[in-house]
């Protein structure tokens, strides 16, 4: 997200969010640094006013021992170099514990932002090892401030951990291209290709709606075999175009030319793809509806099942007048509530309230 020369790497939602926040904080006059993976870049380089400290190369160290060195040691070293007043970390993982430990030791403030409903559910975090879940929970319980993506997450943290949190909007990058792009993608699906995202539902939708075109974008995660199976099946269906992984910098053209965006996940937090869709005037059709936002604010549809989803997609695609009205509404809604400027102002307000002595 920060370095265009590395933009072919897979970029997750948390990388997007933290980069947008960091850039806007710099524009607002704050000193900002980031701790990142070692991609071979010089340590302490400055990109768009953000000072970047590197940690470890993903393949460095011996299996079984690399958890401690160079990974943990490099993270703590970089956190110390950053020397920040407030440390901000998102997504459940061992980093949550590391940052909490650093802040406790050096009397600094730690802000954790929830990235998925699973982050709020004991034992359900999207982490492979029991060890990682426990280190994450150690950090979660020691955060000075927890930011949630939805009121549902606020409730889950309260009921499962007895922890208070503040609901905070996420940021979306404002489009740079023309708003008059031709809409030649009927239904767009974007996510990591893994079972809990249920990309196979797109196959059923495409078979139910042979008159409409579908585009699937996403790369593999830990299971390349599953990715290949999905790719093979998708490529056998005539009205599906399977793109595989697409760099973040190239994604604007797909959102800008889509008529609808579909989400089929089992569990989410607050998908960046919803924000990217809305800011480009694309209504969302999703089984998952955070705090009933889609339904309550007329931002698309939230169907109870696949049959209903197919009908709602068809309705939006076929009724151009309705879709155009929804398109204008969702774009304006996203601009008012999720622009980096508006989101950073709210972050600063909450930080000031929580941390001013």
Secondary structure by P-SEA (a helix, b strand, c coil): ccccccccccccaaaaaaaaaaaaaaaabbbbbbbbcccccccccccccbbbbbccccccccccccccccaaaaaaaaaaaacccbbbbbcccaaaaaaaaaaaaabbbbbbbbcccccccccccccccaaaaaaaaaaaaaccbbbbccaaaaaaaaaaccbbbbbbbbbbbcccccccccccccbbbbccccccccaaaaaaaaaacccbbbbbbbbbcccaaaaaaaaaaaaaccccccccccccccaaaaaaaccbbbbbcccccccaaaaaaaaabbbbbccccccccccccccbbbbccaaaaaaaaaaaaacaaaaaaaaaaaaaaaaacccaaaaaaaaaaaaaacccc
